[in-house]
Amino acid sequence: MIADFLSSARNAQNSKIAFESFRLGMRDPEVRLFPLTCLGRAIRVFCLMDWKRWIATCFGLGRLPVAPGSWGSLPPAIAFGLLMWGGAPGWATVVVMAVLLIAGCVACVLFAPASIQAKGQDDPGEVVIDEFAAQALTFLVVPLVAPRDLSGWESLVLAGFGFFAFRVLDIVKPWPIRELECLPAGWGILADDLAAGIVSAVLVYVAMRLLVGA
């Protein structure tokens, strides 16, 4: 019993010391202003970047340090999965995917050249609006060719499979997908991804037939 009492007393003392350290630390202006500093840096990056490049990076997703193409592909995959999982009408999902596809294609052709010029590269890694468009293409006709209404988990499985299939094809770029990179400016950035999106759509259709049957 005495040992338990002494242990409780030590824990209370440690907690008091930790709280006091935290309180003193919060008095440090640098600690208190750290969140505002991070926000300020983000705003500064946004303001300094050409708005055309900001759109080409899919509103900053292409600036993330790890796998920017995957981040750019994620929004259409999430939108498709949530719409299908939530029981949205098939035509509504098709319309959303079509809007994302068209918007991504137009943005890539018009605004990717700004990143090309700024970075001095033919296909800058920060440009992910092409992945955004092509991922939407992957799911565009799924609701139209589904043999029946998909359950929630089936929709999420297909969303994940379509995302994974597109990312593999976009990274590997098997023939003749890679040949399309030779097109000029934004067209070259976009065309190979759209080709990967078409192949991914075929793979999603095959996976769907295997998953839900005829």
Backbone as CSV, one residue per row, in Angstrom:
resi,resn,N_x,N_y,N_z,CA_x,CA_y,CA_z,C_x,C_y,C_z
1,MET,0.839,-1.202,0.000,0.000,0.000,0.000,0.879,1.260,0.000
2,ILE,1.948,1.209,0.835,2.862,2.363,0.887,3.542,2.566,-0.461
3,ALA,3.899,1.440,-1.107,4.546,1.540,-2.422,3.607,2.167,-3.444
4,ASP,2.335,1.781,-3.396,1.354,2.361,-4.314,1.194,3.860,-4.068
5,PHE,1.189,4.230,-2.765,1.059,5.647,-2.428,2.240,6.450,-2.954
6,LEU,3.448,5.889,-2.760,4.647,6.593,-3.240,4.656,6.697,-4.764
7,SER,4.192,5.629,-5.436,4.135,5.654,-6.896,3.151,6.701,-7.392
8,SER,2.009,6.800,-6.730,1.005,7.810,-7.109,1.551,9.211,-6.892
9,ALA,2.286,9.372,-5.785,2.858,10.684,-5.509,3.877,11.081,-6.573
10,ARG,4.703,10.115,-6.979,5.685,10.409,-8.032,5.001,10.753,-9.346
11,ASN,3.930,10.015,-9.699,3.201,10.305,-10.941,2.589,11.698,-10.903
12,ALA,2.038,12.052,-9.744,1.440,13.383,-9.612,2.501,14.468,-9.748
13,GLN,3.674,14.212,-9.145,4.760,15.182,-9.231,5.240,15.331,-10.671
14,ASN,5.360,14.184,-11.396,5.784,14.226,-12.807,4.773,14.976,-13.655
15,SER,3.501,14.760,-13.381,2.451,15.448,-14.133,2.512,16.947,-13.894
16,LYS,2.776,17.311,-12.622,2.880,18.726,-12.286,4.055,19.363,-13.003
17,ILE,5.181,18.636,-13.038,6.370,19.155,-13.721,6.109,19.310,-15.216
18,ALA,5.441,18.306,-15.821,5.139,18.362,-17.248,4.212,19.522,-17.574
19,PHE,3.203,19.737,-16.716,2.274,20.851,-16.947,2.995,22.183,-16.832
20,GLU,3.869,22.292,-15.838,4.599,23.541,-15.645,5.522,23.819,-16.834
21,SER,6.150,22.764,-17.374,7.011,22.926,-18.547,6.207,23.382,-19.750
22,PHE,5.021,22.802,-19.908,4.153,23.188,-21.021,3.725,24.642,-20.877
23,ARG,3.350,25.049,-19.621,2.906,26.421,-19.395,4.016,27.414,-19.691
24,LEU,5.235,27.082,-19.240,6.364,27.972,-19.508,6.698,28.021,-20.993
25,GLY,6.567,26.850,-21.641,6.850,26.807,-23.068,5.896,27.650,-23.875
26,MET,4.626,27.679,-23.466,3.634,28.462,-24.183,3.867,29.951,-24.047
27,ARG,4.685,30.347,-23.056,5.021,31.762,-22.940,6.020,32.198,-23.997
28,ASP,6.698,31.222,-24.593,7.685,31.531,-25.635,6.947,32.011,-26.882
29,PRO,7.203,33.225,-27.337,6.490,33.742,-28.522,6.652,32.858,-29.758
30,GLU,7.825,32.255,-29.908,8.052,31.416,-31.082,7.143,30.191,-31.064
31,VAL,6.925,29.626,-29.865,6.049,28.457,-29.764,4.606,28.843,-30.051
32,ARG,4.164,29.942,-29.466,2.772,30.351,-29.646,2.479,30.761,-31.088
33,LEU,3.463,31.311,-31.766,3.251,31.814,-33.123,3.576,30.772,-34.191
34,PHE,3.987,29.567,-33.798,4.373,28.551,-34.785,3.247,28.240,-35.775
35,PRO,1.984,28.000,-35.320,0.916,27.741,-36.309,0.723,28.891,-37.288
36,LEU,0.798,30.138,-36.757,0.642,31.290,-37.643,1.805,31.402,-38.611
37,THR,2.991,31.004,-38.166,4.160,31.026,-39.050,3.975,30.062,-40.212
38,CYS,3.510,28.847,-39.907,3.264,27.853,-40.964,2.204,28.349,-41.937
39,LEU,1.127,28.935,-41.386,0.071,29.459,-42.247,0.603,30.583,-43.122
40,GLY,1.425,31.424,-42.537,1.989,32.527,-43.309,2.863,32.046,-44.448
41,ARG,3.643,31.006,-44.193,4.496,30.464,-45.251,3.648,29.877,-46.378
42,ALA,2.575,29.179,-46.014,1.696,28.598,-47.041,1.068,29.693,-47.888
43,ILE,0.621,30.769,-47.227,0.013,31.884,-47.964,1.044,32.546,-48.859
44,ARG,2.283,32.673,-48.357,3.341,33.301,-49.149,3.646,32.483,-50.397
45,VAL,3.701,31.138,-50.242,3.929,30.273,-51.405,2.803,30.434,-52.415
46,PHE,1.571,30.501,-51.902,0.419,30.662,-52.796,0.495,31.978,-53.557
47,CYS,0.863,33.036,-52.860,0.892,34.358,-53.488,2.035,34.478,-54.496
48,LEU,3.170,33.844,-54.185,4.317,33.957,-55.073,4.177,33.081,-56.312
49,MET,3.405,32.009,-56.230,3.258,31.108,-57.364,2.273,31.687,-58.377
50,ASP,2.608,31.586,-59.619,1.713,31.977,-60.700,0.408,31.193,-60.570
51,TRP,-0.728,31.890,-60.689,-2.020,31.215,-60.512,-2.212,30.107,-61.530
52,LYS,-1.581,30.231,-62.692,-1.672,29.162,-63.685,-0.962,27.904,-63.192
53,ARG,0.185,28.089,-62.571,0.902,26.945,-62.000,0.116,26.356,-60.837
54,TRP,-0.549,27.198,-60.079,-1.334,26.701,-58.947,-2.439,25.763,-59.427
55,ILE,-3.082,26.118,-60.538,-4.114,25.243,-61.093,-3.483,23.983,-61.673
56,ALA,-2.345,24.120,-62.359,-1.665,22.955,-62.940,-1.223,21.967,-61.876
57,THR,-0.945,22.460,-60.667,-0.560,21.573,-59.571,-1.770,21.031,-58.821
58,CYS,-2.956,21.242,-59.388,-4.204,20.793,-58.754,-4.329,21.419,-57.367
59,PHE,-4.167,22.755,-57.367,-4.303,23.559,-56.154,-3.346,23.125,-55.048
60,GLY,-2.122,22.854,-55.459,-1.058,22.592,-54.511,-0.737,21.139,-54.266
61,LEU,-1.563,20.206,-54.747,-1.275,18.785,-54.523,0.039,18.371,-55.179
62,GLY,0.331,18.971,-56.312,1.575,18.652,-56.998,2.814,19.165,-56.297
63,ARG,2.640,20.003,-55.289,3.772,20.527,-54.520,4.115,19.640,-53.329
64,LEU,3.296,18.626,-53.057,3.598,17.724,-51.955,4.864,16.932,-52.281
65,PRO,5.705,16.683,-51.282,7.032,16.133,-51.566,7.049,14.661,-51.971
66,VAL,6.042,13.897,-51.611,6.040,12.456,-51.867,4.897,12.101,-52.814
67,ALA,5.230,11.438,-53.931,4.245,10.917,-54.882,3.191,11.951,-55.271
68,PRO,3.592,13.079,-55.846,2.595,14.104,-56.200,1.562,13.616,-57.203
69,GLY,1.957,12.722,-58.129,0.997,12.203,-59.098,-0.124,11.422,-58.437
70,SER,0.209,10.702,-57.393,-0.817,9.948,-56.666,-1.772,10.884,-55.945
71,TRP,-1.239,11.955,-55.376,-2.105,12.935,-54.720,-3.046,13.596,-55.736
72,GLY,-2.532,13.884,-56.927,-3.375,14.487,-57.948,-4.464,13.551,-58.450
73,SER,-4.198,12.244,-58.407,-5.182,11.259,-58.861,-6.241,10.969,-57.813
74,LEU,-5.968,11.322,-56.584,-6.830,10.913,-55.476,-8.223,11.549,-55.480
75,PRO,-8.378,12.863,-55.745,-9.722,13.455,-55.664,-10.779,12.781,-56.542
76,PRO,-10.512,12.492,-57.830,-11.547,11.806,-58.615,-11.866,10.410,-58.091
77,ALA,-10.851,9.685,-57.597,-11.090,8.345,-57.060,-11.972,8.415,-55.818
78,ILE,-11.694,9.393,-54.957,-12.509,9.560,-53.752,-13.925,9.957,-54.126
79,ALA,-14.066,10.886,-55.079,-15.393,11.330,-55.505,-16.201,10.166,-56.074
80,PHE,-15.567,9.355,-56.919,-16.258,8.206,-57.494,-16.690,7.232,-56.402
81,GLY,-15.763,6.885,-55.509,-16.084,5.931,-54.456,-17.208,6.412,-53.560
82,LEU,-17.183,7.695,-53.181,-18.212,8.218,-52.293,-19.567,8.314,-52.986
83,LEU,-19.569,8.718,-54.258,-20.834,8.809,-54.986,-21.480,7.437,-55.147
84,MET,-20.689,6.462,-55.542,-21.228,5.115,-55.731,-21.602,4.483,-54.395
85,TRP,-20.780,4.680,-53.397,-21.046,4.130,-52.072,-22.305,4.754,-51.468
86,GLY,-22.508,6.043,-51.746,-23.678,6.743,-51.212,-24.955,6.492,-51.984
87,GLY,-24.887,5.697,-53.052,-26.094,5.377,-53.809,-26.537,6.460,-54.771
88,ALA,-25.623,7.310,-55.209,-25.983,8.351,-56.179,-26.405,7.710,-57.500
89,PRO,-27.347,8.320,-58.216,-27.736,7.775,-59.522,-26.537,7.653,-60.450
90,GLY,-26.555,6.627,-61.291,-25.439,6.416,-62.193,-25.149,7.613,-63.069
91,TRP,-26.206,8.267,-63.553,-26.000,9.407,-64.441,-25.315,10.557,-63.705
92,ALA,-25.593,10.705,-62.406,-24.966,11.774,-61.643,-23.463,11.529,-61.510
93,THR,-23.084,10.272,-61.269,-21.668,9.940,-61.177,-20.971,10.176,-62.510
94,VAL,-21.633,9.809,-63.605,-21.066,10.032,-64.935,-20.860,11.522,-65.187
95,VAL,-21.834,12.337,-64.813,-21.731,13.780,-65.020,-20.569,14.363,-64.223
96,VAL,-20.439,13.941,-62.961,-19.348,14.450,-62.127,-17.988,14.064,-62.725
97,MET,-17.840,12.802,-63.136,-16.580,12.364,-63.724,-16.299,13.104,-65.031
98,ALA,-17.340,13.345,-65.821,-17.162,14.067,-67.087,-16.714,15.502,-66.844
99,VAL,-17.298,16.142,-65.843,-16.915,17.521,-65.512,-15.464,17.577,-65.049
100,LEU,-15.078,16.623,-64.195,-13.690,16.586,-63.728,-12.731,16.310,-64.881
101,LEU,-13.124,15.423,-65.777,-12.287,15.096,-66.929,-12.091,16.312,-67.824
102,ILE,-13.172,16.959,-68.194,-13.086,18.109,-69.102,-12.318,19.253,-68.451
103,ALA,-12.625,19.527,-67.190,-11.935,20.616,-66.490,-10.444,20.336,-66.391
104,GLY,-10.082,19.092,-66.092,-8.668,18.738,-65.993,-7.952,18.844,-67.323
105,CYS,-8.599,18.405,-68.392,-7.976,18.473,-69.717,-7.743,19.916,-70.143
106,VAL,-8.753,20.746,-69.988,-8.632,22.152,-70.378,-7.553,22.838,-69.550
107,ALA,-7.558,22.583,-68.242,-6.572,23.213,-67.367,-5.164,22.774,-67.721
108,CYS,-4.989,21.503,-68.063,-3.648,21.003,-68.386,-3.117,21.653,-69.661
109,VAL,-3.938,21.708,-70.685,-3.493,22.280,-71.957,-3.200,23.771,-71.818
110,LEU,-4.019,24.473,-71.041,-3.863,25.922,-70.935,-2.790,26.346,-69.940
111,PHE,-2.665,25.616,-68.835,-1.858,26.112,-67.729,-0.570,25.332,-67.479
112,ALA,-0.464,24.104,-67.980,0.782,23.345,-67.784,1.988,24.047,-68.407
113,PRO,1.852,24.745,-69.563,3.022,25.451,-70.109,3.650,26.440,-69.143
114,ALA,2.869,27.001,-68.206,3.442,27.931,-67.231,4.432,27.204,-66.328
115,SER,4.107,25.988,-65.928,5.030,25.200,-65.108,6.229,24.727,-65.925
116,ILE,5.973,24.369,-67.193,7.066,23.952,-68.065,8.100,25.059,-68.189
117,GLN,7.637,26.288,-68.387,8.547,27.419,-68.528,9.260,27.734,-67.219
118,ALA,8.524,27.658,-66.112,9.108,28.009,-64.816,10.141,26.986,-64.357
119,LYS,9.874,25.715,-64.602,10.754,24.646,-64.127,11.823,24.255,-65.141
120,GLY,11.620,24.628,-66.417,12.580,24.264,-67.443,12.585,22.783,-67.763
121,GLN,11.453,22.130,-67.594,11.324,20.697,-67.845,10.138,20.452,-68.773
122,ASP,10.244,19.366,-69.562,9.157,19.050,-70.483,7.916,18.533,-69.761
123,ASP,8.115,17.836,-68.654,6.997,17.300,-67.883,7.301,17.480,-66.403
124,PRO,7.096,18.686,-65.870,7.425,18.948,-64.461,6.608,18.062,-63.525
125,GLY,7.261,17.590,-62.481,6.567,16.727,-61.531,5.445,17.421,-60.802
126,GLU,5.503,18.749,-60.712,4.461,19.467,-59.992,3.137,19.499,-60.748
127,VAL,3.163,19.273,-62.048,1.927,19.273,-62.843,1.212,17.940,-62.647
128,VAL,0.100,17.975,-61.940,-0.663,16.749,-61.674,-2.107,16.868,-62.136
129,ILE,-2.438,17.963,-62.789,-3.800,18.115,-63.283,-4.086,17.104,-64.391
130,ASP,-3.031,16.599,-65.038,-3.210,15.557,-66.045,-3.621,14.244,-65.392
131,GLU,-3.009,13.901,-64.263,-3.430,12.709,-63.520,-4.862,12.860,-63.012
132,PHE,-5.202,14.062,-62.600,-6.561,14.355,-62.138,-7.583,14.038,-63.223
133,ALA,-7.312,14.511,-64.444,-8.234,14.282,-65.558,-8.303,12.811,-65.942
134,ALA,-7.144,12.177,-66.039,-7.106,10.785,-66.481,-7.741,9.833,-65.467
135,GLN,-7.601,10.149,-64.185,-8.241,9.299,-63.175,-9.761,9.388,-63.279
136,ALA,-10.272,10.564,-63.588,-11.716,10.703,-63.816,-12.145,9.889,-65.030
137,LEU,-11.317,9.877,-66.063,-11.619,9.086,-67.255,-11.713,7.595,-66.917
138,THR,-10.883,7.141,-65.989,-10.895,5.727,-65.594,-12.282,5.294,-65.136
139,PHE,-12.982,6.167,-64.427,-14.272,5.799,-63.834,-15.475,6.321,-64.613
140,LEU,-15.234,6.979,-65.735,-16.298,7.703,-66.425,-17.505,6.833,-66.771
141,VAL,-17.283,5.675,-67.349,-18.406,4.875,-67.852,-18.749,3.700,-66.949
142,VAL,-18.100,3.585,-65.814,-18.374,2.446,-64.928,-19.860,2.337,-64.583
143,PRO,-20.532,3.422,-64.191,-21.960,3.284,-63.858,-22.816,2.853,-65.045
144,LEU,-22.356,3.137,-66.267,-23.152,2.809,-67.450,-23.014,1.345,-67.847
145,VAL,-21.885,0.728,-67.522,-21.644,-0.645,-67.960,-21.771,-1.645,-66.807
146,ALA,-22.091,-1.151,-65.607,-22.254,-2.063,-64.475,-23.457,-2.972,-64.726
147,PRO,-23.292,-4.294,-64.526,-24.399,-5.217,-64.785,-25.554,-5.065,-63.807
148,ARG,-25.289,-4.459,-62.688,-26.328,-4.196,-61.682,-25.839,-3.092,-60.765
149,ASP,-26.717,-2.636,-59.873,-26.300,-1.629,-58.904,-25.227,-2.216,-57.982
150,LEU,-24.176,-1.458,-57.801,-23.066,-1.925,-56.971,-23.340,-1.619,-55.504
151,SER,-22.942,-2.537,-54.653,-23.059,-2.294,-53.219,-21.978,-1.309,-52.785
152,GLY,-22.083,-0.862,-51.542,-21.109,0.108,-51.058,-19.689,-0.417,-51.078
153,TRP,-19.490,-1.633,-50.579,-18.129,-2.159,-50.524,-17.603,-2.480,-51.916
154,GLU,-18.479,-2.908,-52.839,-18.042,-3.161,-54.215,-17.573,-1.865,-54.876
155,SER,-18.283,-0.781,-54.603,-17.898,0.512,-55.169,-16.538,0.957,-54.650
156,LEU,-16.309,0.778,-53.362,-15.028,1.185,-52.773,-13.882,0.319,-53.292
157,VAL,-14.152,-0.980,-53.471,-13.122,-1.875,-54.015,-12.743,-1.446,-55.425
158,LEU,-13.734,-1.136,-56.251,-13.452,-0.715,-57.626,-12.740,0.636,-57.651
159,ALA,-13.115,1.527,-56.739,-12.427,2.820,-56.672,-10.953,2.621,-56.334
160,GLY,-10.683,1.774,-55.359,-9.298,1.502,-54.988,-8.534,0.801,-56.094
161,PHE,-9.192,-0.163,-56.753,-8.524,-0.882,-57.839,-8.232,0.053,-59.000
162,GLY,-9.202,0.892,-59.365,-8.982,1.831,-60.465,-7.871,2.815,-60.171
163,PHE,-7.794,3.277,-58.935,-6.715,4.188,-58.534,-5.364,3.491,-58.653
164,PHE,-5.276,2.275,-58.126,-4.018,1.533,-58.153,-3.608,1.205,-59.589
165,ALA,-4.577,0.743,-60.406,-4.263,0.377,-61.790,-3.758,1.579,-62.577
166,PHE,-4.409,2.711,-62.398,-3.986,3.903,-63.132,-2.603,4.362,-62.692
167,ARG,-2.341,4.321,-61.388,-1.040,4.775,-60.921,0.084,3.894,-61.472
168,VAL,-0.138,2.584,-61.512,0.882,1.681,-62.051,1.128,1.986,-63.525
169,LEU,0.067,2.126,-64.293,0.210,2.394,-65.722,0.849,3.759,-65.972
170,ASP,0.508,4.732,-65.151,1.053,6.070,-65.326,2.543,6.108,-65.007
171,ILE,2.958,5.293,-64.056,4.372,5.262,-63.691,5.188,4.431,-64.684
172,VAL,4.676,3.252,-65.036,5.406,2.355,-65.939,5.363,2.855,-67.380
173,LYS,4.209,3.372,-67.795,3.999,3.884,-69.153,4.421,2.875,-70.227
174,PRO,3.744,1.737,-70.307,4.101,0.753,-71.347,3.804,1.301,-72.737
175,TRP,4.445,0.708,-73.744,4.182,1.118,-75.129,2.727,0.828,-75.457
176,PRO,2.033,1.706,-76.184,2.498,2.954,-76.818,2.228,4.202,-75.979
177,ILE,1.896,4.028,-74.703,1.543,5.179,-73.877,2.691,6.182,-73.814
178,ARG,3.915,5.686,-73.626,5.062,6.589,-73.479,5.307,7.412,-74.740
179,GLU,4.954,6.868,-75.897,5.200,7.586,-77.156,4.407,8.886,-77.231
180,LEU,3.302,8.961,-76.504,2.459,10.150,-76.568,3.075,11.340,-75.844
181,GLU,4.116,11.112,-75.065,4.791,12.213,-74.374,5.497,13.146,-75.357
182,CYS,5.664,12.692,-76.597,6.372,13.500,-77.589,5.541,14.667,-78.094
183,LEU,4.260,14.672,-77.813,3.416,15.786,-78.244,3.844,17.066,-77.536
184,PRO,3.607,18.222,-78.149,4.130,19.478,-77.590,3.386,19.949,-76.349
185,ALA,4.143,20.599,-75.458,3.625,21.335,-74.297,2.620,20.513,-73.493
186,GLY,1.487,21.156,-73.152,0.499,20.502,-72.311,-0.126,19.277,-72.931
187,TRP,-0.149,19.205,-74.262,-0.734,18.036,-74.933,0.077,16.784,-74.644
188,GLY,1.394,16.909,-74.638,2.239,15.755,-74.353,2.105,15.287,-72.915
189,ILE,1.957,16.244,-71.990,1.765,15.889,-70.585,0.450,15.164,-70.393
190,LEU,-0.578,15.612,-71.123,-1.928,15.085,-70.936,-2.178,13.767,-71.652
191,ALA,-1.689,13.647,-72.895,-2.098,12.528,-73.752,-1.704,11.172,-73.182
192,ASP,-0.482,11.057,-72.654,-0.069,9.753,-72.132,-0.890,9.345,-70.919
193,ASP,-1.301,10.323,-70.121,-2.127,10.005,-68.960,-3.533,9.588,-69.375
194,LEU,-4.075,10.235,-70.396,-5.397,9.833,-70.879,-5.360,8.417,-71.440
195,ALA,-4.267,8.076,-72.124,-4.124,6.708,-72.634,-4.073,5.712,-71.478
196,ALA,-3.329,6.065,-70.423,-3.285,5.205,-69.236,-4.653,5.117,-68.585
197,GLY,-5.411,6.213,-68.627,-6.758,6.201,-68.072,-7.696,5.284,-68.838
198,ILE,-7.549,5.250,-70.161,-8.391,4.364,-70.978,-8.080,2.909,-70.665
199,VAL,-6.801,2.570,-70.596,-6.418,1.184,-70.267,-6.897,0.827,-68.870
200,SER,-6.789,1.767,-67.950,-7.257,1.522,-66.582,-8.759,1.286,-66.561
201,ALA,-9.492,2.024,-67.393,-10.944,1.837,-67.456,-11.289,0.422,-67.909
202,VAL,-10.537,-0.093,-68.871,-10.768,-1.463,-69.333,-10.488,-2.449,-68.199
203,LEU,-9.415,-2.223,-67.458,-9.077,-3.106,-66.342,-10.140,-3.039,-65.248
204,VAL,-10.674,-1.851,-65.001,-11.741,-1.706,-64.000,-12.987,-2.464,-64.448
205,TYR,-13.294,-2.397,-65.743,-14.450,-3.130,-66.249,-14.262,-4.649,-66.067
206,VAL,-13.071,-5.141,-66.372,-12.795,-6.573,-66.189,-12.908,-6.945,-64.714
207,ALA,-12.342,-6.106,-63.852,-12.407,-6.384,-62.408,-13.850,-6.365,-61.925
208,MET,-14.638,-5.453,-62.452,-16.045,-5.358,-62.040,-16.814,-6.614,-62.454
209,ARG,-16.564,-7.114,-63.663,-17.250,-8.334,-64.110,-16.873,-9.518,-63.240
210,LEU,-15.615,-9.559,-62.836,-15.174,-10.667,-61.979,-15.740,-10.514,-60.573
211,LEU,-15.921,-9.269,-60.136,-16.360,-9.011,-58.784,-17.878,-9.238,-58.598
212,VAL,-18.657,-8.729,-59.545,-20.110,-8.780,-59.370,-20.768,-9.823,-60.278
213,GLY,-20.010,-10.366,-61.244,-20.595,-11.353,-62.148,-21.370,-10.708,-63.263
214,ALA,-21.957,-11.580,-64.111,-22.682,-11.073,-65.286,-24.019,-10.496,-64.889
